[in-house]
């Protein structure tokens, strides 16, 4: 079983949220970049589905290096 992909969402250089992307067929990463561009579009669609208020804003999607714990 594949591990889920943890995605950090940044807006204007600030952390907004971390999302767990565990849909089958998530993209492979090479040097911190998505291997297939159409899959990046799938991830962007997933982010906008979860956070519609971010649509049209200059967000940056990064692969998380660790899980965020909120107290």
C-alpha positions in Angstrom: 0.0 0.0 0.0 1.3 3.5 -0.9 1.8 6.0 1.8 -0.2 9.2 1.5 1.4 12.3 0.1 1.5 15.2 2.5 1.2 18.6 0.8 2.0 21.9 2.3 0.1 24.9 0.9 1.9 28.3 1.1 0.4 31.7 0.3 2.7 34.8 0.1 5.5 32.8 1.7 3.4 31.7 4.7 2.2 28.3 5.7 -1.6 27.9 5.2 -2.4 24.2 5.7 -1.1 20.7 5.2 -3.3 18.3 3.3 -3.1 14.5 3.1 -3.4 13.4 -0.5 -4.0 9.6 -0.5 -5.7 9.1 -3.8 -4.4 6.3 -5.8 -1.8 7.1 -8.4 -0.3 10.2 -6.8 2.8 11.4 -8.7 6.3 10.4 -8.1 8.8 13.1 -7.2 12.2 13.6 -8.7 14.4 16.4 -7.2 11.3 17.9 -5.5 9.3 18.2 -8.8 6.3 16.3 -10.0 7.2 13.8 -12.7 4.0 14.2 -14.8 2.4 17.6 -15.3 -1.1 16.4 -15.6 -0.9 14.9 -12.1 0.2 18.2 -10.7 -3.1 19.5 -12.1 -4.9 16.8 -10.2 -3.2 17.8 -7.0 -4.1 21.5 -7.7 -7.7 20.5 -8.3 -7.7 18.6 -5.0 -6.3 21.6 -3.1 -9.0 23.9 -4.6 -11.6 21.3 -3.8 -10.6 21.3 -0.1 -9.8 25.1 0.1 -12.0 26.9 -2.5 -11.1 30.3 -1.0 -7.5 29.9 -2.4 -8.7 29.7 -6.0 -7.1 32.4 -8.1 -4.6 33.3 -5.4 -0.8 32.8 -5.9 -0.4 29.7 -3.8 2.6 27.4 -3.8 2.2 23.6 -3.3 5.1 21.8 -1.8 5.7 18.2 -0.8 5.9 18.1 3.0 9.1 16.9 4.6 7.4 16.2 7.9 3.9 16.0 9.3 2.6 19.1 11.0 1.2 18.6 14.5 -1.2 21.3 15.8 -1.9 21.5 19.5 
